[in-house]
Amino acid sequence: MPGAGEVFNEAEDILDEHDKALLATSASVKKEKAKPKRRPLPAQLPRVEVVVDLEEDEKMCDCCQSPLHKMGESSSEALEFVPAHIKVIKTIRPKYTCRHCEREGIESVVKTALMPATAIPKSIATPSLLSQIIMCKYQFGLPLYRQETMLGDIGIELSRQTMSSWMLRCADLLSPLYQRLKDVLLSQPVIHGDETPLNVINA
């Protein structure tokens, strides 16, 4: 694992290597290189158009004061990061009863829809929340105590003990998928794996 200095100085190290490469090649390359083209941003990302136009009184010719006409436009794109959007799903189940039976003194049955199935019954965890916690912990190595702090920063009190319990429940729920993946992998003639070590903690 890289040391703290390597982690925090990663950007500077990359820049230094880039500068060294430029110095090494500048002596041998005399002619001006073509400016590298920036790759377009993915087309599937949602886009918000912001039109920056002239004021109406500026749409006049500075020379003869005749109205200007639109001959075209220039455009550029920038990538904006939107923080995680968190919302509360409030499930409402109306209750129904028979007024006629109530008037006649007949016991009336109260009807209501069944509660939709959830991954962990009687918990506040939705599948999307569980998948986020699992991904952060097991894909990106973010321990539960740090996730607890991150959620606390946006006003959500969710203890690492609760999340740990959820992880154990999810392990049981996903065990059939795990077993199926294991069977498929072991049936292959050759298996390639990434054995890069990663230091983790139990939380």
VMD Tcl script that draws the C-alpha trace (Angstrom):
set ca {
  {0.00 0.00 0.00}
  {1.26 3.52 -0.75}
  {2.29 5.69 2.15}
  {0.48 8.85 3.18}
  {2.93 11.01 1.27}
  {2.35 9.01 -1.89}
  {-1.43 9.27 -1.53}
  {-1.58 13.01 -0.97}
  {1.18 13.87 -3.45}
  {-0.19 11.72 -6.24}
  {-1.30 14.68 -8.39}
  {2.06 16.42 -7.99}
  {3.96 13.25 -8.84}
  {1.91 12.77 -12.00}
  {2.52 16.38 -13.01}
  {6.25 16.02 -12.36}
  {6.42 12.96 -14.59}
  {4.47 14.78 -17.26}
  {6.81 17.78 -17.08}
  {9.86 15.53 -17.32}
  {8.43 13.86 -20.40}
  {7.82 17.23 -22.02}
  {11.39 18.38 -21.31}
  {12.84 15.17 -22.68}
  {10.97 15.46 -25.96}
  {11.16 19.22 -26.45}
  {14.85 19.08 -27.37}
  {14.27 16.66 -30.23}
  {10.94 17.95 -31.45}
  {11.30 21.38 -33.06}
  {8.06 21.82 -34.85}
  {4.95 22.85 -33.02}
  {2.72 19.95 -32.08}
  {-0.98 19.95 -32.82}
  {-3.13 20.78 -29.84}
  {-4.62 17.57 -28.42}
  {-8.35 17.25 -28.89}
  {-10.52 16.88 -25.83}
  {-12.88 13.94 -25.97}
  {-16.55 14.89 -25.99}
  {-18.52 14.27 -22.83}
  {-20.71 11.13 -22.91}
  {-23.83 11.69 -25.00}
  {-26.03 9.78 -22.54}
  {-25.51 12.31 -19.75}
  {-28.44 14.70 -19.21}
  {-27.79 18.20 -20.43}
  {-29.06 21.59 -19.28}
  {-28.80 24.38 -21.82}
  {-27.84 27.81 -20.50}
  {-28.18 30.58 -23.09}
  {-25.91 33.57 -22.54}
  {-27.29 36.21 -24.91}
  {-26.77 39.89 -25.54}
  {-29.12 42.40 -23.97}
  {-31.76 43.72 -26.34}
  {-30.16 47.17 -26.54}
  {-26.85 45.51 -27.48}
  {-28.34 43.79 -30.54}
  {-27.74 46.90 -32.61}
  {-24.89 47.61 -35.02}
  {-22.29 49.87 -33.44}
  {-21.72 51.50 -36.82}
  {-25.15 52.21 -38.32}
  {-27.47 51.26 -35.43}
  {-29.31 48.72 -37.61}
  {-30.74 45.62 -35.87}
  {-28.36 42.67 -35.77}
  {-29.43 39.25 -37.02}
  {-28.38 35.90 -35.58}
  {-25.81 34.28 -37.86}
  {-25.09 31.23 -35.70}
  {-23.89 30.35 -32.24}
  {-20.93 28.96 -30.35}
  {-21.23 26.40 -27.61}
  {-19.10 24.71 -24.98}
  {-19.74 22.02 -22.40}
  {-18.64 21.70 -18.77}
  {-19.12 18.77 -16.43}
  {-21.04 19.49 -13.22}
  {-21.08 17.17 -10.21}
  {-24.43 16.87 -8.40}
  {-24.12 15.52 -4.83}
  {-26.09 12.42 -3.87}
  {-29.84 12.98 -3.88}
  {-31.40 11.43 -0.79}
  {-35.15 11.25 -0.21}
  {-37.61 9.53 2.12}
  {-40.11 7.04 0.67}
  {-43.32 7.33 2.70}
  {-45.58 4.31 2.12}
  {-49.26 5.09 2.75}
  {-51.84 2.29 2.92}
  {-55.47 3.53 3.07}
  {-57.84 1.56 5.32}
  {-61.38 0.75 4.23}
  {-64.45 -0.38 6.16}
  {-68.18 -0.80 5.47}
  {-70.47 1.97 6.78}
  {-73.58 -0.14 6.16}
  {-72.36 -2.91 8.44}
  {-71.40 -0.31 11.05}
  {-74.94 1.14 10.97}
  {-76.50 -2.32 11.23}
  {-74.26 -3.27 14.13}
  {-72.51 -5.93 12.09}
  {-68.84 -6.40 12.71}
  {-67.03 -4.79 9.80}
  {-63.74 -6.05 8.44}
  {-61.09 -3.40 7.89}
  {-59.34 -3.86 4.56}
  {-55.97 -2.48 3.60}
  {-53.35 -3.39 1.01}
  {-50.48 -5.64 1.96}
  {-47.18 -3.98 2.76}
  {-44.87 -4.15 -0.26}
  {-42.02 -6.64 0.10}
  {-38.76 -5.18 1.37}
  {-35.22 -6.53 1.51}
  {-35.09 -6.17 5.29}
  {-38.59 -6.02 6.84}
  {-39.36 -3.28 9.38}
  {-36.20 -1.35 8.57}
  {-35.67 2.02 6.93}
  {-33.26 0.52 4.38}
  {-34.36 0.50 0.75}
  {-32.53 -1.62 -1.85}
  {-30.84 1.51 -3.21}
  {-29.48 2.45 0.23}
  {-28.23 -1.07 0.88}
  {-26.51 -1.24 -2.50}
  {-24.83 2.11 -1.85}
  {-23.46 0.98 1.52}
  {-22.30 -2.35 0.08}
  {-20.60 -0.68 -2.89}
  {-18.81 1.89 -0.73}
  {-17.55 -0.76 1.72}
  {-16.61 -3.63 -0.55}
  {-15.83 -1.97 -3.87}
  {-14.19 1.23 -2.66}
  {-12.95 0.04 0.76}
  {-14.84 2.72 2.71}
  {-15.41 1.37 6.25}
  {-18.77 1.72 7.94}
  {-17.56 4.22 10.53}
  {-16.62 6.61 7.73}
  {-19.96 6.10 6.04}
  {-21.56 6.83 9.42}
  {-19.69 10.15 9.52}
  {-20.59 11.01 5.92}
  {-24.28 10.38 6.53}
  {-24.10 12.35 9.77}
  {-22.73 15.35 7.84}
  {-26.03 15.55 5.93}
  {-28.19 15.08 9.03}
  {-28.85 11.33 8.83}
  {-28.15 9.40 12.02}
  {-27.30 5.85 10.98}
  {-24.98 3.90 13.27}
  {-22.31 1.54 12.04}
  {-23.89 -1.19 14.20}
  {-27.12 -0.88 12.22}
  {-25.28 -0.90 8.90}
  {-23.23 -3.89 10.03}
  {-26.44 -5.77 10.84}
  {-27.77 -4.87 7.41}
  {-24.62 -6.24 5.77}
  {-25.08 -9.57 7.52}
  {-28.72 -9.72 6.41}
  {-27.74 -8.87 2.85}
  {-25.12 -11.62 2.91}
  {-27.89 -14.11 3.65}
  {-30.12 -12.64 0.93}
  {-27.35 -12.74 -1.68}
  {-26.01 -16.17 -0.76}
  {-27.88 -17.93 -3.65}
  {-26.32 -15.48 -6.11}
  {-22.90 -16.00 -4.54}
  {-23.25 -19.77 -4.79}
  {-24.34 -19.57 -8.41}
  {-21.38 -17.33 -9.32}
  {-19.04 -19.69 -7.48}
  {-20.38 -22.72 -9.38}
  {-19.98 -20.95 -12.71}
  {-16.44 -19.83 -11.91}
  {-15.33 -23.26 -10.72}
  {-16.69 -24.82 -13.89}
  {-14.27 -22.79 -16.03}
  {-10.96 -24.33 -17.18}
  {-9.00 -21.23 -16.18}
  {-9.77 -18.43 -13.69}
  {-7.94 -15.13 -13.59}
  {-7.96 -13.11 -10.37}
  {-6.67 -9.80 -9.07}
  {-4.43 -10.55 -6.09}
  {-3.51 -6.94 -5.37}
  {-3.54 -6.63 -1.54}
  {-5.79 -4.03 0.10}
  {-5.58 -3.18 3.78}
  {-9.01 -3.02 5.37}
  {-10.45 -2.84 8.88}
  {-13.29 -4.83 10.39}
  {-15.69 -1.87 10.79}
}
mol new
graphics top color blue
foreach p $ca { graphics top sphere $p radius 0.5 }
foreach p [lrange $ca 0 end-1] q [lrange $ca 1 end] { graphics top cylinder $p $q radius 0.2 }
display resetview
